[in-house]
């Protein structure tokens, strides 16, 4: 899925509101229109875009009424820092082995009995998993905060030691990890001779090193 296209789609408030509504239950066009106070024609246009992107899908009930529902579990992670901007889109799907494990677990002796007991157990399990997800996100936030602080400290040092802007940009890039010579020139949009001169100067200062085709912080 193209991340730029997806961000453009989600940049529209009405489409975000539609997805929020569908996260609770499937809805038909008139229902969405009345809930969001947006014309049915506009809702149809938004749903078409969301459907083409694979975010929603439609089905008909026994009376022929067309409903829309969210089609996939999609996780979008946006990371912004002084030296990076990353967007990752991941479809969250259980594999065949995971599906079998879950079905065996939720249909085993532990939840045998009437449908009420099974539903109760599944609700408790859903709440437990939701809590685990919150704890993982909190851990991720803590790691991101530490990463941001370490990155800021690195930038302060780079600004002190860099002789010019190109040197600084090369060092910013290498903070993320080893990079090839061609990648440095391409990412910074500088001629190869300029990149070669700058890297040689940084190596002479003892700031960078070259191993197995990759440049990195020394």
C-alpha positions in Angstrom: 0.0 0.0 0.0 1.4 3.4 -1.0 2.0 5.3 2.2 1.7 8.8 0.5 -1.6 7.9 -1.0 -2.8 6.4 2.3 -1.8 9.6 4.2 -3.6 11.7 1.7 -6.8 9.6 2.1 -6.6 9.8 5.9 -5.9 13.5 5.8 -9.6 14.1 5.0 -11.6 14.6 8.2 -14.8 13.1 6.8 -13.0 9.9 5.8 -11.5 9.6 9.2 -14.9 10.1 10.8 -16.4 7.4 8.5 -13.6 5.0 9.6 -14.2 5.8 13.2 -18.0 5.1 12.8 -17.3 1.9 11.0 -14.9 0.8 13.8 -18.0 0.3 16.0 -20.3 -1.5 13.5 -21.1 -1.8 9.8 -23.3 1.0 8.4 -25.2 1.9 5.3 -24.9 5.2 3.4 -27.9 7.0 4.8 -26.9 6.0 8.4 -23.4 7.4 7.9 -24.8 10.6 6.3 -27.2 11.3 9.1 -24.6 10.5 11.8 -21.9 12.7 10.3 -24.3 15.3 8.9 -22.7 15.0 5.4 -24.6 14.6 2.2 -25.2 11.1 1.0 -23.4 11.9 -2.3 -20.3 13.0 -0.5 -20.4 9.9 1.7 -20.6 7.7 -1.4 -17.6 9.5 -2.9 -15.6 9.0 0.3 -16.6 5.4 0.6 -15.5 4.8 -3.0 -12.1 6.2 -2.2 -11.8 4.1 1.0 -13.0 1.0 -0.8 -10.5 1.5 -3.7 -7.7 1.8 -1.1 -8.8 -1.5 0.5 -9.7 0.1 3.8 -13.5 -0.7 3.6 -15.6 -3.3 1.9 -19.3 -3.6 1.3 -21.9 -6.4 1.6 -25.7 -6.8 1.3 -27.9 -8.0 4.1 -30.9 -10.3 3.6 -33.1 -7.4 2.5 -30.6 -6.2 -0.1 -29.4 -3.2 1.8 -25.8 -2.3 1.2 -23.6 -2.0 4.2 -19.9 -0.9 4.6 -17.4 -2.2 7.1 -13.7 -1.9 7.7 -11.9 -4.5 5.5 -8.5 -4.9 7.1 -6.5 -4.4 10.2 -3.9 -1.8 9.2 -1.3 -0.3 11.5 0.2 3.1 10.6 3.3 4.3 12.4 4.7 7.8 11.8 8.0 8.7 13.3 9.3 12.3 13.1 12.6 13.4 14.6 15.2 16.1 13.8 17.0 13.6 11.4 14.3 11.3 10.2 10.7 11.1 8.9 9.4 7.5 8.5 5.9 6.2 7.8 5.3 2.4 8.0 2.1 0.8 7.0 1.5 -2.8 8.1 -1.4 -5.1 7.5 -2.1 -6.9 10.8 -3.2 -10.4 9.9 -3.0 -13.6 11.8 -1.3 -16.4 9.9 -2.8 -19.8 9.4 -0.9 -21.3 12.4 -2.0 -18.4 14.6 -5.6 -18.7 13.5 -5.6 -22.5 14.3 -4.0 -21.8 17.7 -6.6 -19.3 18.5 -9.5 -21.4 17.4 -8.2 -24.4 19.3 -7.7 -22.3 22.4 -11.1 -20.6 22.2 -13.0 -23.8 21.4 -11.3 -26.1 23.8 -12.3 -27.5 27.1 -11.5 -24.2 28.9 -14.5 -22.5 27.3 -16.8 -25.4 26.7 -20.4 -24.8 27.7 -23.1 -22.5 26.6 -22.6 -19.5 24.3 -22.8 -17.0 27.2 -19.8 -18.5 28.9 -17.9 -18.6 25.7 -18.7 -15.0 25.0 -17.7 -14.0 28.5 -14.4 -15.7 28.2 -13.7 -14.1 24.8 -14.5 -10.6 26.1 -12.1 -11.1 29.0 -9.4 -12.3 26.6 -10.0 -9.2 24.4 -9.7 -6.9 27.4 -6.5 -8.6 28.4 -5.0 -8.3 25.0 -6.1 -4.6 24.8 -4.3 -4.0 28.1 -1.2 -5.7 26.8 -1.3 -3.6 23.7 -1.5 -0.4 25.8 1.5 -1.6 27.8 3.5 -2.3 24.6 2.7 1.2 23.3 3.8 2.8 26.5 7.1 0.9 26.3 7.4 2.0 22.7 6.8 5.6 23.7 9.5 5.4 26.4 12.0 3.9 23.9 11.1 6.7 21.4 11.7 9.4 24.0 15.1 7.9 24.8 15.9 7.7 21.1 14.9 11.3 20.6 17.1 12.4 23.5 20.1 10.5 22.2 19.5 11.8 18.7 19.4 15.4 20.1 22.7 14.9 21.9 24.2 13.5 18.7 23.1 16.6 16.8 24.6 18.9 19.3 28.0 17.2 18.9 27.7 17.2 15.1 26.9 20.9 15.0 30.1 21.5 17.1 32.5 19.4 14.9 31.1 19.8 11.4 33.0 22.3 9.3 30.1 23.0 6.9 26.5 22.0 6.2 27.4 19.1 4.0 29.6 17.6 6.7 26.8 18.0 9.1 24.2 16.4 6.8 26.6 13.4 6.2 27.0 12.9 9.9 23.2 13.2 10.5 22.7 10.5 7.9 25.4 8.2 9.5 23.8 8.5 12.9 21.0 6.3 11.6 23.4 3.6 10.6 26.0 2.5 8.0 25.4 3.8 4.5 27.1 3.2 1.1 28.9 6.0 -0.8 26.3 6.0 -3.5 23.5 6.3 -1.0 25.2 9.3 0.7 25.5 11.1 -2.6 22.0 10.2 -3.7 20.2 11.0 -0.4 22.0 14.4 0.0 21.7 15.1 -3.7 25.4 16.1 -4.0 27.8 15.3 -6.8 30.0 12.2 -6.3 33.3 14.2 -6.2 31.9 16.4 -3.5 30.7 13.5 -1.5 34.2 11.8 -1.9 36.0 15.0 -0.7 33.7 15.5 2.3 34.0 11.9 3.4 37.8 12.0 3.0 37.9 15.1 5.2 35.7 13.5 7.8 37.8 10.4 7.8 40.9 12.4 8.3 39.3 14.0 11.4 38.6 10.5 12.7 34.8 11.1 12.6 33.9 8.4 10.1 35.2 5.0 9.0 34.8 2.8 5.9 34.2 -1.0 6.2 33.0 -3.5 3.6 31.4 -0.9 1.3 29.7 1.1 4.1 30.5 4.4 5.8 29.7 4.8 9.4 30.5 6.9 12.5 34.0 6.0 13.6 
